[in-house]
């Protein structure tokens, strides 16, 4: 019986140590990361009466007002650019610029990541309301075409959206203000890249 008490104490100590180690691992890999929600943003790409298309669409969806991605997402930092874009990533150009969507009003919920997390963990927290459209991304970009302050961050922290590409696969589109213009990239959801604290995530 004398040997039992110290051994029992040792078991309790070891179990507690193991629990703390697992907790530290969870912190390190971002499994406990959470999103802090902000006020919803209303945005519309619908034209007002008499307003021309921006830019004129050459491959519109018949009978609807269309958003043709390649006619909007183009590198252009001229003063006349509808949105200053200084860089488009090759993955974005190949997988997303081919899309044609229906232009419509949108309401987006911004979230701020308060701990590092990869895309899969962020998706798990957003649940069924994670997917945005390229038209939604463009709508917000137009509100801050020259890097003005607004819903999108214009410091070194990225803004990310979960969008389906031209093949229907879900990916991550990120927008970062680079000083001369917006830098637009894309990556697979399965990418293990960890998004830093302060990343702003948008969802419908």
Backbone bond lengths (Angstrom), bond angles and torsions (degrees), N, CA, C in turn:
res aa  C-N    CA-C-N  psi(-1)  N-CA   C-N-CA  omega(-1)  CA-C   N-CA-C  phi
1 X - - - 1.455 - - 1.503 111.45 -
2 X 1.348 117.20 -32.10 1.459 119.40 180.00 1.519 111.80 -65.31
3 X 1.347 115.01 -36.56 1.458 117.42 -179.51 1.514 111.10 -75.35
4 X 1.308 119.65 -23.01 1.463 123.54 -175.31 1.524 112.30 -67.96
5 X 1.338 116.90 -42.09 1.471 120.57 -176.60 1.517 112.16 -62.24
6 X 1.354 119.40 -49.92 1.465 119.19 178.10 1.522 111.87 -61.48
7 X 1.334 117.83 -39.77 1.458 120.45 -179.57 1.525 111.15 -63.70
8 X 1.329 115.74 -40.63 1.457 119.91 178.17 1.525 110.49 -62.88
9 X 1.320 115.62 -40.45 1.464 120.34 177.89 1.527 110.42 -62.26
10 X 1.349 115.50 -41.38 1.458 120.28 -179.66 1.520 110.84 -63.94
11 X 1.337 116.87 -40.48 1.467 121.03 179.07 1.525 110.52 -61.21
12 X 1.342 116.03 -43.74 1.467 120.37 -179.79 1.519 110.78 -62.53
13 X 1.338 116.36 -43.69 1.472 121.01 -179.78 1.517 110.91 -62.64
14 X 1.349 116.27 -44.94 1.467 120.35 -179.40 1.520 111.11 -64.64
15 X 1.329 116.82 -40.00 1.461 120.33 179.30 1.515 110.56 -63.78
16 X 1.319 116.68 -41.84 1.465 121.05 179.05 1.516 110.65 -64.46
17 X 1.344 116.22 -39.60 1.466 120.56 179.12 1.517 110.84 -63.95
18 X 1.348 115.80 -41.13 1.456 120.01 178.61 1.511 111.97 -63.80
19 X 1.323 116.16 -39.79 1.467 120.66 178.49 1.523 110.59 -61.97
20 X 1.358 116.58 -44.25 1.465 120.78 179.96 1.520 110.73 -63.97
21 X 1.341 116.51 -39.22 1.464 119.88 -179.97 1.518 110.82 -63.37
22 X 1.358 116.10 -42.22 1.467 119.17 178.93 1.522 110.88 -65.04
23 X 1.322 116.64 -38.00 1.464 120.57 178.38 1.513 110.41 -63.19
24 X 1.362 116.66 -40.91 1.466 120.09 178.66 1.517 110.76 -65.59
25 X 1.341 117.58 -37.97 1.453 120.72 177.88 1.516 110.35 -62.65
26 X 1.336 116.85 -43.38 1.460 120.87 179.45 1.515 111.12 -60.97
27 X 1.323 117.28 -39.39 1.454 120.12 177.74 1.512 110.56 -64.80
28 X 1.326 116.19 -40.96 1.458 120.53 -175.96 1.509 112.02 -67.37
29 X 1.358 117.90 -38.98 1.464 118.07 -176.07 1.518 113.05 -92.33
30 X 1.326 117.88 1.48 1.457 120.13 173.33 1.507 115.57 83.15
31 X 1.362 116.90 12.26 1.454 118.66 -176.47 1.525 112.27 -67.14
32 X 1.326 117.18 -20.93 1.450 119.53 179.46 1.528 111.44 -99.35
33 X 1.332 116.31 11.21 1.460 119.91 -178.91 1.518 110.06 -62.40
34 X 1.326 116.38 147.47 1.455 119.80 179.35 1.520 110.35 -138.39
35 X 1.324 115.19 163.00 1.454 122.81 -177.10 1.517 109.57 -110.90
36 X 1.304 116.50 132.47 1.452 122.05 176.89 1.521 108.16 -100.14
37 X 1.331 117.50 118.22 1.466 122.11 -174.70 1.518 111.61 -80.63
38 X 1.344 115.31 145.18 1.456 121.93 175.55 1.521 110.05 -114.56
39 X 1.323 116.52 -173.38 1.465 121.66 -179.40 1.520 110.75 -70.06
40 X 1.334 117.16 140.28 1.464 121.83 -179.49 1.529 110.98 -65.22
41 X 1.334 115.49 152.48 1.456 122.33 -178.52 1.521 108.58 -118.74
42 X 1.315 116.88 127.38 1.462 122.10 176.57 1.525 108.27 -97.58
43 X 1.330 116.77 134.70 1.463 120.70 -178.13 1.522 108.93 -148.04
44 X 1.336 117.19 145.66 1.460 120.82 -178.10 1.523 110.82 -139.59
45 X 1.334 115.69 136.55 1.458 122.24 173.74 1.521 111.65 -103.07
46 X 1.332 116.83 1.84 1.465 120.03 -179.27 1.526 110.04 -66.86
47 X 1.313 115.77 137.48 1.462 120.43 -179.85 1.517 111.15 -76.18
48 X 1.306 113.92 144.44 1.455 119.10 171.24 1.521 107.97 -79.53
49 X 1.331 118.79 157.27 1.470 121.12 179.96 1.528 111.71 -52.78
50 X 1.341 115.63 127.20 1.454 121.02 178.70 1.518 114.79 85.74
51 X 1.320 117.33 -7.14 1.461 120.45 -179.22 1.524 109.61 -83.10
52 X 1.358 118.38 132.27 1.477 120.21 -178.39 1.521 111.25 -74.04
53 X 1.331 115.75 161.05 1.460 120.43 174.28 1.516 109.55 -63.46
54 X 1.299 117.54 149.66 1.465 122.35 -177.59 1.523 110.35 -133.01
55 X 1.360 117.06 97.79 1.458 128.40 -10.17 1.524 109.81 -82.47
56 X 1.361 119.86 171.48 1.464 120.65 177.60 1.525 111.16 -57.64
57 X 1.312 117.06 130.44 1.452 121.00 -176.39 1.519 111.20 -86.34
58 X 1.332 115.41 136.86 1.460 120.46 179.15 1.526 111.72 -106.43
59 X 1.313 117.30 -3.09 1.475 119.99 -179.03 1.520 109.56 -142.90
60 X 1.315 115.15 53.84 1.457 120.53 -176.86 1.521 111.93 -73.85
61 X 1.322 115.40 156.80 1.454 121.19 172.88 1.524 107.23 -76.07
62 X 1.336 119.41 121.96 1.462 120.88 -177.09 1.523 111.97 -55.04
63 X 1.328 115.92 133.69 1.455 121.29 175.49 1.507 114.74 79.23
64 X 1.332 117.67 10.02 1.465 120.02 179.52 1.522 109.82 -146.78
65 X 1.312 115.43 163.89 1.452 120.81 175.19 1.513 107.71 -87.33
66 X 1.322 116.96 117.72 1.458 120.77 -170.19 1.518 113.04 -105.13
67 X 1.324 113.68 154.29 1.458 121.68 172.56 1.524 106.69 -115.47
68 X 1.334 116.60 110.26 1.460 122.49 -179.51 1.526 107.44 -100.83
69 X 1.312 116.25 109.36 1.463 120.92 -169.04 1.521 113.39 -56.71
70 X 1.324 117.71 -44.98 1.472 119.52 -174.92 1.523 112.77 -66.99
71 X 1.340 116.96 -19.95 1.460 120.05 179.01 1.527 112.14 -84.92
72 X 1.323 116.50 -6.17 1.454 121.18 179.68 1.529 111.75 -115.32
73 X 1.323 115.97 -49.68 1.459 120.07 -178.66 1.532 109.71 -82.12
74 X 1.337 115.04 89.99 1.460 121.92 178.73 1.520 109.05 -138.10
75 X 1.323 116.25 144.33 1.464 119.81 177.36 1.524 109.40 -67.26
76 X 1.314 116.01 119.25 1.462 121.99 -177.55 1.526 108.22 -166.55
77 X 1.324 116.32 117.09 1.471 120.17 178.81 1.530 111.13 -117.04
78 X 1.323 116.37 17.74 1.467 120.53 178.32 1.529 109.64 -67.19
79 X 1.332 117.62 153.66 1.468 120.29 178.88 1.525 113.33 -57.43
80 X 1.334 116.92 -24.60 1.467 120.91 -178.50 1.529 113.30 -89.41
81 X 1.319 118.07 -2.64 1.473 120.71 -178.20 1.527 110.21 -63.78
82 X 1.345 117.73 134.77 1.468 119.80 178.29 1.524 111.92 -62.02
83 X 1.337 116.30 -32.61 1.465 123.48 171.74 1.524 106.48 -143.57
84 X 1.305 116.69 126.22 1.465 119.24 178.34 1.527 109.64 -73.53
85 X 1.337 115.68 116.36 1.464 121.84 177.89 1.518 107.33 -122.41
86 X 1.315 116.64 117.65 1.463 120.92 -177.29 1.526 113.02 -94.53
87 X 1.356 116.51 -17.85 1.461 118.71 -178.36 1.517 110.47 -157.12
88 X 1.346 114.96 135.91 1.465 122.03 172.45 1.522 107.67 -121.23
89 X 1.308 116.97 126.45 1.457 120.78 179.32 1.526 111.92 -69.82
90 X 1.328 115.80 151.89 1.468 120.94 -178.41 1.526 111.60 -62.61
91 X 1.342 117.17 -38.48 1.462 119.94 179.36 1.517 110.37 -65.20
92 X 1.328 117.16 -42.07 1.462 119.95 178.06 1.526 110.37 -62.43
93 X 1.310 117.58 -46.96 1.465 121.12 -178.41 1.521 111.34 -60.81
94 X 1.335 117.06 -38.78 1.462 121.10 -176.33 1.524 112.21 -78.12
95 X 1.331 117.47 -41.71 1.460 120.49 -171.22 1.531 114.27 -96.86
96 X 1.329 117.28 -28.21 1.466 119.26 -170.98 1.527 114.29 -114.19
97 X 1.329 117.87 -31.95 1.466 119.97 -176.05 1.521 112.42 -66.58
98 X 1.325 118.22 -11.68 1.466 122.22 -179.28 1.532 112.07 -83.75
99 X 1.310 118.11 -5.42 1.465 120.60 -172.61 1.521 113.14 -77.93
100 X 1.335 114.82 147.69 1.462 122.89 169.96 1.523 106.69 -124.95
101 X 1.318 116.43 124.40 1.461 122.06 -177.57 1.526 109.83 -125.89
102 X 1.301 115.87 168.01 1.462 120.98 174.77 1.522 109.06 -87.86
103 X 1.329 116.16 125.31 1.463 120.43 177.47 1.521 108.74 -73.42
104 X 1.313 116.29 132.84 1.455 120.51 -177.13 1.521 109.13 -156.87
105 X 1.329 115.55 169.63 1.455 119.57 174.03 1.523 108.74 -66.29
106 X 1.317 115.69 152.55 1.460 119.10 178.26 1.522 110.27 -139.84
107 X 1.298 114.67 152.98 1.463 122.04 174.41 1.519 106.87 -132.27
108 X 1.321 116.89 116.96 1.454 120.99 -174.92 1.530 111.31 -116.29
109 X 1.325 114.10 145.15 1.460 121.59 178.60 1.523 108.72 -105.09
110 X 1.332 118.40 116.74 1.469 119.12 175.38 1.528 111.02 -84.75
111 X 1.305 115.87 145.19 1.461 122.42 175.52 1.524 107.19 -132.92
112 X 1.307 116.93 147.72 1.465 121.29 174.88 1.523 108.24 -112.23
113 X 1.315 115.31 129.14 1.464 121.22 179.43 1.530 108.63 -76.57
114 X 1.322 116.87 119.70 1.466 118.36 -177.99 1.527 113.61 -98.75
115 X 1.356 115.83 1.63 1.462 121.58 172.44 1.524 107.12 -149.21
116 X 1.329 118.54 150.13 1.468 119.77 179.02 1.523 111.22 -59.17
117 X 1.322 116.65 142.72 1.473 121.43 177.84 1.511 109.50 -160.28
118 X 1.339 116.46 151.05 1.459 119.22 175.57 1.530 109.51 -86.95
119 X 1.313 115.79 174.68 1.468 121.11 -174.19 1.518 112.83 -61.70
120 X 1.337 116.95 -38.92 1.466 120.43 -178.62 1.527 111.07 -61.88
121 X 1.322 117.47 -40.53 1.464 120.73 -179.73 1.529 110.91 -69.76
122 X 1.325 115.86 -38.14 1.472 119.41 178.32 1.523 109.65 -64.98
123 X 1.333 116.84 -43.61 1.469 121.14 178.10 1.522 111.03 -58.94
124 X 1.329 116.64 -41.38 1.457 120.61 -179.25 1.529 110.71 -61.77
125 X 1.324 116.86 -35.52 1.459 119.75 179.84 1.524 111.73 -76.42
126 X 1.329 117.51 -33.90 1.461 120.09 179.96 1.528 111.46 -72.59
127 X 1.321 116.51 -28.00 1.460 119.85 179.22 1.522 112.52 70.14
128 X 1.331 116.19 -139.48 1.458 120.99 -173.93 1.515 115.24 -77.02
129 X 1.332 118.17 -7.22 1.468 120.63 -178.48 1.525 110.16 -111.64
130 X 1.325 115.81 58.09 1.462 119.68 -175.98 1.527 113.20 -106.78
131 X 1.349 117.77 -27.02 1.461 120.84 -168.02 1.528 113.88 -85.03
132 X 1.322 115.08 124.48 1.460 122.59 173.01 1.521 108.69 -105.33
133 X 1.335 116.58 179.22 1.463 122.47 176.58 1.525 108.80 -118.56
134 X 1.323 116.51 160.73 1.462 119.73 175.13 1.524 110.55 -62.08
135 X 1.337 116.70 -33.12 1.460 120.26 177.21 1.525 110.83 -61.61
136 X 1.329 117.22 -34.94 1.465 121.29 177.57 1.536 110.26 -66.27
137 X 1.345 115.26 -43.38 1.465 120.21 179.12 1.528 109.63 -60.10
138 X 1.337 115.76 -47.24 1.462 120.66 -178.98 1.526 111.66 -62.81
139 X 1.316 116.15 -38.59 1.458 120.85 -178.94 1.533 110.40 -59.74
140 X 1.331 117.06 -43.56 1.457 120.08 177.89 1.524 111.68 -70.22
141 X 1.331 116.62 -38.11 1.462 119.80 178.53 1.532 111.37 -61.34
142 X 1.329 116.64 -38.37 1.467 119.76 -179.80 1.523 112.05 -63.36
143 X 1.323 116.29 -30.89 1.460 120.10 178.70 1.534 111.88 -70.74
144 X 1.332 115.91 -19.30 1.463 121.32 -179.80 1.529 109.34 -133.47
145 X 1.316 115.51 48.58 1.468 122.67 -171.35 1.517 113.60 -57.98
146 X 1.346 117.24 -30.94 1.460 121.60 -176.47 1.533 112.15 -113.79
147 X 1.321 115.31 22.15 1.461 119.37 178.07 1.507 114.73 83.72
148 X 1.342 116.26 20.11 1.463 119.80 177.52 1.527 110.17 -64.60
149 X 1.318 116.39 163.42 1.459 120.24 176.69 1.521 109.36 -72.77
150 X 1.320 115.86 151.88 1.461 120.53 -178.54 1.511 110.84 169.99
151 X 1.325 116.15 -152.78 1.465 120.70 -177.82 1.523 112.29 -64.52
152 X 1.337 116.30 -38.75 1.457 120.61 178.12 1.526 110.07 -78.52
153 X 1.313 116.07 140.34 1.460 120.06 176.49 1.520 109.52 -74.25
154 X 1.319 116.40 141.97 1.467 120.51 178.97 1.534 110.92 -121.75
155 X 1.340 116.15 17.94 1.461 119.14 173.08 1.525 107.81 -97.63
156 X 1.300 117.95 -150.88 1.465 120.38 -176.58 1.523 113.43 -82.70
157 X 1.329 118.02 -4.92 1.469 120.95 -179.54 1.529 110.02 -85.71
158 X 1.331 117.85 138.28 1.467 120.37 -177.73 1.522 113.69 -80.99
159 X 1.328 114.82 162.81 1.464 124.30 171.44 1.520 106.02 -113.88
160 X 1.328 117.99 129.78 1.468 118.77 -177.90 1.530 111.79 -126.16
161 X 1.343 113.48 150.48 1.455 123.12 -179.89 1.527 107.14 -136.21
162 X 1.326 116.53 145.10 1.463 121.04 173.63 1.529 107.83 -99.11
163 X 1.336 116.13 115.42 1.465 122.56 -171.93 1.525 109.15 -133.80
164 X 1.318 116.69 143.86 1.469 120.42 175.11 1.528 109.36 -83.10
165 X 1.330 115.86 139.21 1.459 120.49 -179.40 1.522 111.11 -84.75
166 X 1.327 116.55 -171.98 1.459 121.26 -177.30 1.515 114.20 -64.30
167 X 1.338 117.31 -20.05 1.461 121.83 178.48 1.528 111.80 -95.53
168 X 1.325 116.46 -1.57 1.455 119.95 179.73 1.516 114.65 90.86
169 X 1.339 117.09 4.81 1.466 120.70 179.48 1.529 109.99 -87.73
170 X 1.316 116.08 139.46 1.456 120.94 -179.76 1.523 110.39 -76.68
171 X 1.329 115.54 132.86 1.459 121.34 178.47 1.517 110.23 -138.14
172 X 1.323 116.04 178.52 1.459 122.18 178.74 1.524 108.67 -110.52
173 X 1.319 116.55 124.14 1.466 122.08 173.88 1.521 107.02 -105.70
174 X 1.323 115.91 127.32 1.466 119.20 179.64 1.519 110.45 -120.01
175 X 1.324 115.55 142.51 1.459 122.62 179.72 1.519 108.67 -125.45
176 X 1.321 115.71 129.19 1.459 121.98 -178.08 1.523 108.68 -134.63
177 X 1.316 117.43 129.69 1.460 120.11 177.61 1.525 108.71 -77.51
178 X 1.337 116.52 121.50 1.453 120.74 -174.90 1.514 115.21 -102.60
179 X 1.331 117.66 7.86 1.455 120.34 179.87 1.518 111.77 102.65
180 X 1.336 117.15 -55.34 1.465 121.39 177.80 1.528 111.09 -88.77
181 X 1.314 116.42 -21.47 1.457 120.99 -177.40 1.514 110.37 177.21
182 X 1.329 115.33 -179.25 1.458 120.87 178.94 1.521 110.13 -79.91
183 X 1.313 116.35 142.92 1.461 123.11 173.99 1.520 106.93 -110.79
184 X 1.332 115.62 121.48 1.470 121.51 -173.89 1.519 109.43 -113.94
185 X 1.311 116.42 120.93 1.457 121.06 179.04 1.515 111.66 -126.09
186 X 1.308 116.42 176.67 1.466 121.58 178.69 1.523 109.05 -153.18
187 X 1.323 115.77 151.93 1.459 121.30 179.31 1.522 109.21 -153.69
188 X 1.343 117.67 158.14 1.466 120.57 178.53 1.523 111.47 -68.53
189 X 1.312 116.17 151.45 1.455 121.05 176.94 1.527 110.80 -62.61
190 X 1.327 117.45 -33.05 1.453 121.67 -178.47 1.515 114.45 -75.14
191 X 1.326 117.33 -5.47 1.456 121.23 178.10 1.538 109.09 -60.95
192 X 1.309 117.12 134.32 1.470 120.74 -177.21 1.530 113.13 -85.17
193 X 1.326 116.59 7.79 1.463 119.38 177.11 1.528 109.88 -54.43
194 X 1.322 116.34 135.23 1.457 120.74 178.88 1.527 108.94 -97.18
195 X 1.327 115.81 120.98 1.463 120.53 176.84 1.520 109.04 -76.41
196 X 1.318 115.63 134.71 1.467 120.86 -172.19 1.522 112.43 -74.72
197 X 1.318 115.08 158.92 1.460 121.54 171.60 1.527 109.03 -54.66
198 X 1.332 116.49 135.70 1.454 120.61 -178.36 1.513 113.64 98.41
199 X 1.342 117.59 -12.24 1.459 120.58 175.83 1.532 109.15 -59.35
200 X 1.318 116.55 136.66 1.460 120.07 179.20 1.526 108.85 -100.66
201 X 1.331 116.19 126.61 1.465 123.05 -176.67 1.523 108.24 -112.41
202 X 1.332 116.51 132.30 1.465 121.05 -179.52 1.535 109.74 -113.86
203 X 1.327 115.31 138.66 1.464 120.96 177.56 1.525 108.33 -145.50
204 X 1.344 117.85 158.60 1.484 120.52 179.29 1.521 111.46 -64.73
